[in-house]
């Protein structure tokens, strides 16, 4: 199955700790949503990401092929059973110009926005660079990282 990663899961190194079956498929975007830091992580001491509807915006990310078993492990990591995040199937536009069904995670009850957790944004930068996402997007992430303590 496909997983659309846009936050910390952009980093293959991070994702494969929990989903060893994860294989990069392609870059993709989710139209009409943007990334915001809408949950405060006490362990990371800052905000972690979710998507929120936002007309004319794009959420940049990547599609990974992941086994159902690994997605269930990811559900645990994302606190789906506790009701923090929900896994949803969406249509993302791949770099092949086709739409693909992919599962993603979003915060159930967004709060904040919060100042992002530096360690979280580091994973986003790592993954965005690894997969060659849009240079302007990478620069925005680097700028955000530079603004964090």
VENDAFEN-V201342 format. One line per field, one symbol per residue. ss: DSSP state (~ for helix, > for strand, _ for the rest). psi: psi as a letter, one per 40 degrees, with the letter a starting at -180 (. if undefined). burial: I if it has 16 or more other C-alpha atoms within 10 Angstrom, else O. Layout:
ss->???
psi->???
burial->???
//
This chain:
ss->_>>>>__~~~_~~~~~~~____>>>>>>>>>>>>>>>>>>>____>>>>>>>>>>>>>>>>>>>>__~~~~~~~~~~_______>>>>>>>>>>____>>>>>>>>>________>_~~~~~~~~~~~~~____~~~~~~~~~~~~~__
psi->iihhhebdedhddddeddgeehhhdiiiihifiihigehhhddefaiiiiiihhheihhiaihihiiddddddddddefddeediihihihihieeeiihhiiihihdghaaiihihdddddddddddddefihddddddddddddei.
burial->OIIIIIIIIIIIIOIOOIIOIIIIOOIIIIIOIIIIIIIIIOOOOIIIIIIIOOOOOIIIIIIIIIIOOIIOOIIOOIOIOOOOIIIOOOIIIIOOOOOIIIIIIIIOOIOOOIIIIIOIIIIIIIIIIOIOIOOOOIOOIIOIIOOOO
//
